Amino acid sequence: MRVIPESEAWLHTPEMCERLAQATQWMKQHPPAETDIDEFLARIEEQRRIKDAQ
């Protein structure tokens, strides 16, 4: 017998089990990588400039 806390019951629905399996597969195919913070901030600034220009 398995006891699942009520607050975690949603994790054990068939739909969520499928979504978690998909997320696990995605994580296996996309390993973590270090972010170049300067490049990231430059991209955001560029997007803001484009948005402000519209």
Kinemage of the C-alpha trace (Angstrom):
@kinemage 1
@onewidth
@group {chain A} dominant
@subgroup {mainchain}
@vectorlist {calphas} color= white
{ca met a 1} P 0.000 0.000 0.000
{ca arg a 2} L 1.207 3.465 -0.895
{ca val a 3} L 0.218 6.592 1.025
{ca ile a 4} L 0.236 9.812 -0.965
{ca pro a 5} L -0.268 13.122 0.850
{ca glu a 6} L -3.315 14.995 -0.396
{ca ser a 7} L -1.135 17.970 -1.324
{ca glu a 8} L 0.845 15.722 -3.724
{ca ala a 9} L -2.068 13.779 -5.216
{ca trp a 10} L -2.066 15.930 -8.358
{ca leu a 11} L 1.404 14.625 -9.186
{ca his a 12} L 0.042 11.104 -9.501
{ca thr a 13} L -2.706 11.753 -12.054
{ca pro a 14} L -2.151 10.112 -15.455
{ca glu a 15} L -1.919 13.518 -17.154
{ca met a 16} L 0.735 14.807 -14.766
{ca cys a 17} L 2.696 11.553 -14.891
{ca glu a 18} L 2.858 11.972 -18.692
{ca arg a 19} L 3.939 15.608 -18.401
{ca leu a 20} L 6.621 14.705 -15.870
{ca ala a 21} L 7.872 11.926 -18.157
{ca gln a 22} L 8.088 14.423 -21.024
{ca ala a 23} L 9.939 16.904 -18.809
{ca thr a 24} L 12.398 14.221 -17.751
{ca gln a 25} L 13.041 13.313 -21.398
{ca trp a 26} L 13.563 16.996 -22.273
{ca met a 27} L 16.049 17.382 -19.400
{ca lys a 28} L 18.020 14.381 -20.661
{ca gln a 29} L 18.216 15.926 -24.144
{ca his a 30} L 19.078 19.439 -22.874
{ca pro a 31} L 21.768 19.252 -20.208
{ca pro a 32} L 22.375 22.342 -18.078
{ca ala a 33} L 24.802 24.884 -19.446
{ca glu a 34} L 26.403 27.946 -17.918
{ca thr a 35} L 24.795 31.213 -18.953
{ca asp a 36} L 26.933 34.040 -20.273
{ca ile a 37} L 25.234 36.764 -18.245
{ca asp a 38} L 26.660 39.603 -20.342
{ca glu a 39} L 25.287 38.056 -23.543
{ca phe a 40} L 21.940 37.407 -21.858
{ca leu a 41} L 21.619 40.997 -20.635
{ca ala a 42} L 22.624 42.338 -24.055
{ca arg a 43} L 19.855 40.288 -25.710
{ca ile a 44} L 17.293 41.581 -23.239
{ca glu a 45} L 18.408 45.165 -23.759
{ca glu a 46} L 18.147 44.705 -27.528
{ca gln a 47} L 14.625 43.312 -27.173
{ca arg a 48} L 13.640 46.303 -25.027
{ca arg a 49} L 15.016 48.710 -27.627
{ca ile a 50} L 13.032 46.966 -30.369
{ca lys a 51} L 9.867 46.973 -28.270
{ca asp a 52} L 10.283 50.652 -27.325
{ca ala a 53} L 10.826 51.587 -30.985
{ca gln a 54} L 7.489 50.132 -32.033
